[in-house]
Amino acid sequence: MAVSAELVNTQLEDLRGPLELIFTRNSPLHARLRAKGQTEFNGGTYVTAPVSTGAPSQGTGLYNGDEPLDLTRLKKLKKYEVELHRVAIPIVIPGKEAAVATGKRGALKLIKEYPKAVAEAWPIDWNKYTLTGTSEGLVLATTEMLGFACFNGQFNTGIGRGITNGFLSFQTPAAQIANVQNIAKSQSDGHYNQFDDIGSWATNNEGIKTWKKVYRACAQHSGKPGLGPDLVICDDDTYGNFEDEKYANVRIKLTGDKVEGDAIENVFYNASVYPDPAIVLALFTGVANDGVTYMLTTDHIEEVVAEDWHITDFVDKLATQDGLIAKAIYHGNLFFRRFPSQGVVSGGAA
């Protein structure tokens, strides 16, 4: 007997949870945000948050005791705004294949070939776009993802309020002026990210010294004294230099010690360090073409969701095509609350 929409949906229900979890566990960033509960479910079109750019009043030194106080109220409040983006991916099982598949085994085979393939491809596109501004193009082309937040500060073609430009600039704080989250970046307003550049990783230990410098700058604004970013994501070549330095610093090994691969934990201060092949350096220009490191304080990053990633039931109602159709849908965006606690480092791959 041919596989019906009802039979496919029955089998899909048993697998829906694991298939949908692929997205939330695909990248270190997404996994960290979900594990820490940094997900806000918001039904609005935009996510907004006030940001203070200074104190609302100025104090007075009382040298004589009778100096008048300045009661002028200063407008030192602006508002972050980020538009949520929605995508829908059709999942079509051709009627010809459903007709020759039989029973539960046939339904499971169809689910693995179609919904599972989409569930595995979508988070790869999302992760690469988030880190670079370019999709892998497995199920969503770059042009379809321009409404999502992007970390690459060289990106400037986003569509929607607050996400035109990449969030983390490869510039000194004083030089950052791009409009991000609907506010122009400004060091004096406290709306900027930390940045530094590595000329050569190995020369005078410049690589690790620069990482430490940016980490300390982020920690100063993290709200937790001494604790900076908890997640570091970098290109593979930069990670290789970091890893080599970690191993080089091990002077004594005892019989029975673990071998290379798990002898040194990928940790920098309190941050987990991950290489990500999605960070293709050819997608960056200038100093970032020689290496990219994102230092992220995830306490101040949220995933705001209007409709979480899910796969709908299949229906057999296509007027122009013979087949069963379902949709994979996601509606949300990333949102930063304290930019000075985030940092980027260019260079380091050489």
C-alpha positions as CSV (number, residue, x, y, z in Angstrom):
1,M,0.0,0.0,0.0
2,A,1.3,3.4,-0.9
3,V,2.6,5.7,1.8
4,S,0.0,8.3,2.7
5,A,0.4,11.8,4.3
6,E,-1.1,10.4,7.5
7,L,1.5,7.6,7.7
8,V,4.4,9.9,7.0
9,N,3.1,12.3,9.7
10,T,2.8,9.5,12.2
11,Q,6.4,8.6,11.7
12,L,7.5,12.2,11.5
13,E,5.9,12.9,14.9
14,D,8.3,10.4,16.5
15,L,11.3,12.0,14.8
16,R,10.3,15.6,14.9
17,G,12.1,16.4,18.2
18,P,15.5,15.1,17.1
19,L,15.2,16.7,13.7
20,E,14.4,20.1,15.1
21,L,17.1,19.8,17.7
22,I,19.7,19.6,15.0
23,F,19.3,23.4,14.5
24,T,19.7,24.3,18.1
25,R,22.8,22.1,18.6
26,N,24.5,22.8,15.2
27,S,26.8,25.6,16.2
28,P,28.7,26.3,19.5
29,L,26.9,29.7,19.6
30,H,23.4,28.4,19.2
31,A,24.0,25.5,21.6
32,R,25.4,28.0,24.2
33,L,22.5,30.4,23.9
34,R,19.9,27.6,24.2
35,A,21.7,25.9,27.1
36,K,21.9,29.2,29.0
37,G,18.3,30.1,28.3
38,Q,19.3,33.1,26.3
39,T,16.2,32.7,24.1
40,E,13.3,35.2,24.3
41,F,10.0,34.3,22.7
42,N,8.6,37.6,21.3
43,G,5.5,38.0,19.2
44,G,6.2,41.4,17.8
45,T,7.7,42.5,14.5
46,Y,10.7,44.1,16.2
47,V,12.7,43.4,19.3
48,T,13.6,46.6,21.1
49,A,15.7,47.6,24.2
50,P,16.7,50.9,25.7
51,V,20.4,51.7,25.8
52,S,21.9,54.3,28.0
53,T,24.5,56.5,26.4
54,G,25.4,58.4,29.6
55,A,24.0,59.7,32.9
56,P,20.8,61.7,32.7
57,S,22.2,64.5,34.8
58,Q,25.5,66.1,35.8
59,G,26.7,66.5,39.4
60,T,28.2,69.6,41.1
61,G,31.3,69.9,43.3
62,L,30.3,71.5,46.6
63,Y,33.4,73.5,47.5
64,N,31.6,76.3,49.5
65,G,28.4,74.4,50.2
66,D,26.0,76.8,48.5
67,E,26.7,76.0,44.9
68,P,23.5,75.6,42.8
69,L,22.8,72.2,41.4
70,D,22.4,71.8,37.7
71,L,18.9,70.3,37.3
72,T,19.1,70.1,33.5
73,R,17.8,66.7,32.4
74,L,20.1,65.3,29.7
75,K,18.6,63.0,27.1
76,K,21.0,60.1,27.3
77,L,18.7,57.2,26.2
78,K,18.4,55.6,22.8
79,K,16.7,52.4,21.7
80,Y,18.0,49.3,20.0
81,E,15.7,47.9,17.3
82,V,16.1,44.7,15.3
83,E,13.5,43.4,12.9
84,L,12.8,39.7,13.1
85,H,13.2,37.6,9.9
86,R,11.1,34.7,8.7
87,V,12.1,31.9,6.3
88,A,10.1,28.9,5.0
89,I,11.6,25.9,3.3
90,P,9.3,23.7,1.4
91,I,9.8,19.9,1.8
92,V,8.2,18.0,-1.1
93,I,8.0,14.2,-1.3
94,P,7.1,13.4,-5.0
95,G,3.9,11.4,-5.4
96,K,5.8,8.9,-7.5
97,E,8.1,8.0,-4.6
98,A,5.3,7.9,-2.0
99,A,3.3,5.5,-4.3
100,V,6.1,2.9,-4.4
101,A,7.1,3.2,-0.8
102,T,5.2,0.8,1.6
103,G,4.5,0.7,5.3
104,K,6.4,2.3,8.2
105,R,9.8,1.4,6.7
106,G,8.9,3.2,3.5
107,A,7.7,6.3,5.4
108,L,10.9,6.4,7.5
109,K,13.0,6.2,4.3
110,L,11.1,9.1,2.8
111,I,11.6,11.2,6.0
112,K,15.3,10.5,6.0
113,E,15.6,11.5,2.4
114,Y,13.6,14.7,2.6
115,P,12.8,16.3,6.1
116,K,16.1,15.0,7.5
117,A,18.1,16.4,4.6
118,V,16.5,19.9,5.2
119,A,17.0,19.7,8.9
120,E,20.7,19.0,8.5
121,A,21.3,21.6,5.8
122,W,19.4,24.7,7.2
123,P,21.6,25.1,10.3
124,I,24.8,25.0,8.2
125,D,23.4,27.8,6.1
126,W,22.4,29.8,9.2
127,N,25.8,29.3,11.0
128,K,27.9,30.4,8.0
129,Y,25.7,33.4,7.3
130,T,25.8,34.5,10.9
131,L,29.6,34.4,11.0
132,T,30.4,35.7,7.5
133,G,27.3,37.2,5.8
134,T,27.4,34.5,3.1
135,S,25.2,31.3,3.2
136,E,26.5,27.9,2.3
137,G,23.5,27.8,-0.1
138,L,22.3,24.3,0.8
139,V,18.6,25.2,1.3
140,L,18.7,29.0,1.5
141,A,20.7,31.3,-0.7
142,T,22.4,34.3,0.7
143,T,19.7,36.6,-0.8
144,E,17.1,34.8,1.3
145,M,18.9,35.3,4.6
146,L,19.6,39.0,4.4
147,G,17.1,39.7,7.1
148,F,19.2,37.8,9.7
149,A,21.8,39.3,12.0
150,C,25.4,38.9,10.8
151,F,28.6,39.3,12.9
152,N,30.9,40.2,10.0
153,G,31.4,44.0,10.4
154,Q,32.4,44.2,6.7
155,F,28.9,43.1,5.7
156,N,26.5,46.0,4.7
157,T,23.7,44.5,2.6
158,G,21.2,43.4,5.3
159,I,17.5,43.9,4.7
160,G,15.4,45.1,7.7
161,R,15.6,47.5,10.6
162,G,18.8,47.3,12.6
163,I,20.6,44.6,10.6
164,T,21.8,46.5,7.5
165,N,25.4,46.2,8.8
166,G,27.3,43.4,10.4
167,F,27.4,43.8,14.2
168,L,31.1,43.5,15.0
169,S,33.4,46.0,13.3
170,F,37.0,45.3,12.3
171,Q,38.0,48.8,13.4
172,T,39.2,50.6,16.5
173,P,36.3,51.7,18.8
174,A,37.0,55.4,17.8
175,A,36.5,54.6,14.1
176,Q,33.3,52.6,14.4
177,I,30.3,54.6,13.0
178,A,28.1,52.0,11.2
179,N,24.4,51.9,12.0
180,V,23.9,48.6,14.0
181,Q,20.7,47.7,15.7
182,N,19.3,51.0,14.5
183,I,21.8,53.1,16.3
184,A,25.0,54.6,14.8
185,K,28.0,53.2,16.6
186,S,29.9,55.6,18.8
187,Q,32.6,55.1,21.4
188,S,31.3,58.1,23.4
189,D,27.8,56.5,23.5
190,G,29.2,53.1,24.6
191,H,27.9,51.5,21.4
192,Y,31.0,49.8,20.0
193,N,32.9,46.5,20.1
194,Q,36.4,45.7,21.1
195,F,39.0,45.2,18.3
196,D,42.7,44.6,17.7
197,D,44.8,43.2,14.9
198,I,47.6,40.5,14.9
199,G,50.4,41.1,12.5
200,S,52.1,37.7,13.0
201,W,50.9,35.1,15.6
202,A,54.4,33.8,16.5
203,T,56.4,37.1,16.4
204,N,57.0,38.1,20.0
205,N,54.0,36.1,21.1
206,E,51.8,38.7,19.4
207,G,48.9,36.4,18.7
208,I,48.2,35.3,22.3
209,K,49.0,38.7,23.7
210,T,46.5,40.4,21.4
211,W,43.8,37.8,22.3
212,K,44.5,38.5,26.0
213,K,44.3,42.3,25.4
214,V,40.9,42.1,23.6
215,Y,39.6,39.6,26.2
216,R,40.5,42.0,29.1
217,A,38.8,44.9,27.3
218,C,35.6,42.8,26.8
219,A,35.8,41.7,30.5
220,Q,35.8,45.3,31.7
221,H,32.3,45.7,30.2
222,S,30.9,42.2,30.9
223,G,29.2,43.0,34.2
224,K,31.2,40.2,35.9
225,P,34.6,41.5,37.1
226,G,37.5,39.5,35.7
227,L,35.3,37.4,33.5
228,G,35.2,38.2,29.8
229,P,33.9,36.3,26.8
230,D,32.8,32.7,27.3
231,L,32.9,31.7,23.6
232,V,35.7,32.2,21.1
233,I,35.1,31.2,17.4
234,C,37.9,31.6,14.8
235,D,39.0,30.4,11.4
236,D,40.8,27.1,11.2
237,D,44.3,28.5,10.6
238,T,44.1,30.9,13.6
239,Y,42.9,28.1,15.8
240,G,45.8,26.0,14.6
241,N,48.3,28.7,15.8
242,F,46.4,28.9,19.1
243,E,46.5,25.1,19.5
244,D,50.2,24.9,18.6
245,E,51.0,27.4,21.3
246,K,49.0,25.6,23.9
247,Y,50.9,22.3,23.2
248,A,54.2,24.1,23.0
249,N,53.6,25.4,26.6
250,V,53.4,21.8,27.9
251,R,56.9,21.1,29.2
252,I,56.5,18.0,31.2
253,K,54.6,14.8,30.2
254,L,54.2,11.8,32.5
255,T,53.8,8.2,31.4
256,G,50.1,7.6,30.9
257,D,49.3,11.2,30.0
258,K,46.6,11.7,27.3
259,V,47.9,12.0,23.8
260,E,47.5,14.8,21.3
261,G,43.9,15.5,20.5
262,D,42.6,15.7,24.1
263,A,45.7,16.5,26.1
264,I,45.0,20.2,26.2
265,E,41.4,21.5,26.6
266,N,40.4,24.1,24.0
267,V,40.0,26.8,26.6
268,F,41.2,30.4,26.7
269,Y,40.7,31.9,30.2
270,N,37.0,31.0,30.8
271,A,36.1,30.8,27.1
272,S,35.7,27.7,25.1
273,V,37.5,28.0,21.8
274,Y,36.2,26.5,18.5
275,P,37.5,26.5,15.0
276,D,34.8,26.9,12.4
277,P,35.4,26.0,8.8
278,A,32.4,28.3,7.9
279,I,34.8,31.3,8.5
280,V,36.3,31.3,5.0
281,L,38.9,34.1,5.0
282,A,38.4,34.7,1.3
283,L,35.0,36.2,2.3
284,F,36.7,38.9,4.2
285,T,38.9,41.8,3.1
286,G,41.7,43.9,4.6
287,V,43.1,42.9,7.9
288,A,40.3,40.3,8.4
289,N,41.5,38.4,5.3
290,D,44.5,37.3,7.4
291,G,42.4,35.8,10.2
292,V,39.1,36.2,12.1
293,T,38.4,35.6,15.8
294,Y,35.1,36.4,17.4
295,M,35.2,36.8,21.2
296,L,31.6,36.5,22.4
297,T,30.1,37.2,25.8
298,T,26.9,35.2,25.4
299,D,25.3,36.6,28.6
300,H,24.6,39.7,26.5
301,I,23.4,37.9,23.3
302,E,19.9,36.8,22.9
303,E,18.1,34.7,20.3
304,V,14.7,36.4,20.0
305,V,12.1,34.1,18.5
306,A,8.6,34.7,17.2
307,E,8.2,31.2,15.8
308,D,10.8,28.6,16.6
309,W,12.3,26.3,14.0
310,H,9.8,23.5,13.3
311,I,8.6,21.2,10.5
312,T,4.9,21.2,9.8
313,D,2.8,18.1,8.9
314,F,2.7,16.9,5.3
315,V,-0.4,17.5,3.3
316,D,-1.5,16.2,-0.1
317,K,-3.1,19.3,-1.5
318,L,-0.8,20.4,-4.4
319,A,-2.9,21.5,-7.3
320,T,0.0,21.9,-9.7
321,Q,2.3,19.0,-8.6
322,D,1.8,15.4,-7.5
323,G,3.3,15.0,-4.1
324,L,3.2,15.6,-0.3
325,I,4.3,18.9,1.0
326,A,5.4,20.2,4.4
327,K,7.3,23.4,5.4
328,A,10.3,24.0,7.7
329,I,9.8,27.5,9.3
330,Y,11.9,29.8,11.5
331,H,11.1,33.3,12.5
332,G,13.5,35.2,14.8
333,N,16.9,36.9,15.0
334,L,19.9,37.5,17.2
335,F,20.1,40.6,19.5
336,F,23.0,42.2,21.4
337,R,22.5,44.1,24.6
338,R,26.0,45.2,25.6
339,F,28.3,45.7,22.6
340,P,31.5,46.7,24.5
341,S,31.5,43.2,26.0
342,Q,32.0,41.7,22.5
343,G,35.2,41.6,20.6
344,V,36.9,40.7,17.3
345,V,40.5,40.1,16.5
346,S,41.8,40.2,12.9
347,G,45.0,38.5,11.7
348,G,46.4,35.4,13.5
349,A,46.1,33.0,10.6
350,A,49.8,33.6,9.6
